[in-house]
Amino acid sequence: MTSTLRRRPAQRRSVERVERMLDECALLLDEVGYEAMTTKEVARRAEVPIGTFYQFFHDKQGLVRALARRNLEAFLSRVIDRIPQADLGHWTDLVDLAIDEFVAMKRTTPGFGVLDFGEVLLAPGGPAVGGSKMALDGTQENNMVVADRLRALTLELLDAPVGPGLDRALLVAVEATDAVLKLAFRLDRCGDALLIAECKHLVRRYLSDHLA
């Protein structure tokens, strides 16, 4: 992946400053939205000089890209942490676990409602800000990056079948999940429970049918 930072923080103080800026970015996305958020306000609330902001981030787009990457790593960590305690009869049972964690983050993680894994939404459920479909990587669409990370996870931790069929199926599953859950959160800020259940059923059946 290409870097979202001008330079990586090396000292603990610098790491803490970057994390504060990301935290305030997430809060401002909820409070005022992406378009009204400014780098100056992020720096003020994070209690860092504006010059410090530009030491680490090129611009507002670079900031939200870094937040999207942090969101993805947090999501994957949550899924990995739950797997040992989960009763997964088959690797496709990971679908319910992953969707549950994603929905929980939509409901509780600051900023995640309008910026999960790269695409910036003007409001929960959409529409999206132009030019944010490749925010995670810069060379691939966000959902392709997410599908690739989930592929690595299923191969490492679960007994998933190896091959191009898995790659294609996971990409379709991620695209389908993204579309249905956007609808769920567009209809209900907390996520329409029936649509979330339908999403699990749809993706689980799809993966079972195509990768049995």
C-alpha positions in Angstrom: 0.0 0.0 0.0 1.1 3.5 -0.6 1.7 5.7 2.5 -0.9 8.1 3.7 1.7 10.0 5.8 4.4 12.5 4.9 6.6 10.9 7.4 6.0 8.2 10.0 6.0 9.2 13.7 9.1 7.7 15.4 8.9 9.1 18.9 6.2 8.3 21.4 5.1 12.0 21.5 4.7 12.1 17.7 2.7 8.9 17.7 0.4 10.3 20.3 0.0 13.5 18.3 -0.9 11.6 15.2 -3.4 9.5 17.1 -5.0 12.6 18.6 -5.4 14.1 15.1 -7.1 10.9 13.9 -9.3 10.8 16.9 -10.5 14.4 16.4 -10.9 13.8 12.7 -13.3 10.9 13.5 -15.3 13.1 15.9 -15.5 16.0 13.5 -16.8 13.7 10.7 -19.7 12.9 13.0 -20.2 16.4 14.2 -19.9 18.5 11.0 -19.2 16.1 8.1 -16.3 15.7 5.7 -16.9 18.8 3.7 -17.1 21.2 6.6 -14.2 19.7 8.5 -11.0 21.7 8.2 -7.4 20.8 8.9 -7.1 23.9 11.1 -10.0 22.7 13.4 -8.5 19.2 13.6 -5.2 20.6 14.7 -6.8 23.0 17.2 -8.8 20.2 18.8 -5.9 17.9 18.9 -3.9 20.6 20.5 -1.1 20.6 17.9 0.3 23.4 15.8 -1.0 23.5 12.3 2.6 23.1 11.1 2.7 19.8 13.0 -0.4 18.6 11.1 1.4 19.2 7.8 4.5 17.4 9.0 2.5 14.2 9.0 -0.4 14.7 6.5 -0.4 16.2 3.1 -4.0 17.5 3.4 -7.5 16.6 4.7 -7.7 13.7 2.2 -4.5 12.2 3.6 -5.9 12.5 7.1 -9.1 10.6 6.3 -7.1 8.0 4.3 -5.0 7.3 7.4 -8.2 7.1 9.5 -9.7 4.6 7.1 -6.6 2.4 7.3 -6.8 2.6 11.1 -10.5 1.6 10.9 -9.6 -1.4 8.8 -6.9 -2.6 11.1 -9.2 -2.1 14.1 -11.9 -4.1 12.4 -9.6 -7.0 11.5 -8.2 -7.0 15.1 -11.7 -7.3 16.5 -12.6 -10.2 14.2 -9.3 -12.0 15.0 -9.9 -11.5 18.8 -13.3 -13.1 18.6 -12.5 -16.1 16.5 -11.0 -18.2 19.4 -14.1 -17.8 21.4 -16.6 -18.2 18.5 -18.2 -21.5 17.7 -17.4 -21.6 14.0 -18.6 -24.9 12.6 -17.4 -23.9 9.1 -15.2 -21.1 7.8 -18.2 -19.4 6.2 -19.6 -18.9 9.8 -17.0 -16.1 9.9 -19.6 -14.1 7.8 -21.9 -13.5 10.8 -19.0 -12.7 13.1 -17.5 -10.2 10.7 -20.8 -8.5 9.9 -21.6 -8.3 13.7 -18.3 -6.5 14.3 -18.7 -4.2 11.4 -22.2 -3.2 12.5 -21.0 -2.7 16.1 -18.3 -0.3 14.8 -20.9 1.5 12.7 -22.9 2.0 15.9 -20.2 2.9 18.4 -16.9 3.9 16.7 -16.6 7.7 16.1 -16.6 8.6 12.4 -17.2 5.1 11.3 -20.7 5.8 10.2 -19.4 8.1 7.4 -15.9 6.7 6.9 -15.4 3.0 7.4 -12.7 1.6 5.0 -12.0 4.5 2.7 -15.2 5.7 1.0 -16.3 9.0 2.5 -20.1 9.3 2.9 -21.9 12.6 3.2 -24.3 10.9 5.6 -24.6 7.3 7.0 -25.5 5.0 4.1 -24.4 7.5 1.4 -24.0 9.2 -1.0 -20.2 9.1 -1.3 -17.8 12.0 -1.8 -16.2 11.8 -5.2 -12.7 10.4 -5.5 -12.7 8.3 -2.3 -13.2 4.8 -3.8 -9.5 4.1 -3.8 -8.6 5.8 -0.6 -7.1 2.8 1.2 -4.5 1.9 -1.4 -4.4 4.5 -4.2 -4.2 1.7 -6.8 -7.1 -0.5 -6.1 -10.7 0.1 -5.0 -11.3 0.0 -1.3 -13.4 -3.2 -1.4 -10.7 -5.0 -3.3 -8.3 -4.2 -0.5 -10.7 -5.3 2.1 -11.4 -8.6 0.3 -7.7 -9.2 0.0 -7.2 -8.7 3.7 -10.1 -11.0 4.5 -8.7 -13.6 2.2 -5.4 -13.6 4.1 -7.3 -13.9 7.3 -9.4 -16.9 6.2 -6.3 -18.7 4.9 -4.3 -18.0 8.0 -6.8 -18.8 10.7 -9.5 -21.0 9.1 -9.7 -24.0 6.8 -10.7 -22.0 3.6 -10.2 -23.4 0.1 -7.2 -21.9 -1.7 -7.5 -20.6 -5.3 -8.8 -17.9 -7.6 -12.4 -19.0 -6.8 -11.9 -17.8 -3.2 -10.5 -14.4 -4.3 -13.5 -13.8 -6.6 -16.1 -15.0 -4.2 -14.7 -12.8 -1.3 -14.7 -9.8 -3.6 -18.4 -10.4 -4.5 -19.2 -11.0 -0.9 -17.6 -7.8 0.2 -19.3 -5.8 -2.5 -22.7 -7.3 -1.6 -22.2 -6.7 2.1 -21.2 -3.1 1.5 -24.3 -2.5 -0.6 -26.8 -4.1 1.7 -25.4 -2.6 4.9 -25.3 0.9 3.3 -29.0 0.4 2.7 -29.6 -0.8 6.3 -27.9 2.3 7.7 -29.6 4.6 5.2 -33.0 3.4 6.4 -32.1 3.4 10.1 -29.1 5.2 11.7 -28.6 2.2 14.0 -28.9 -0.2 11.1 -32.1 -2.0 10.1 -32.0 -5.3 12.0 -34.0 -7.2 9.3 -31.7 -6.0 6.5 -28.6 -6.9 8.6 -30.0 -10.4 9.1 -30.8 -10.7 5.3 -27.2 -9.6 4.5 -25.8 -12.4 6.7 -28.1 -14.9 5.0 -27.3 -13.7 1.5 -23.5 -13.7 1.9 -23.3 -17.0 3.9 -25.5 -18.8 1.3 -23.5 -17.3 -1.6 -20.1 -18.4 -0.1 -21.5 -21.9 0.8 -22.9 -22.5 -2.6 -19.8 -21.3 -4.6 -17.1 -22.6 -2.4 -18.5 -25.8 -1.0 
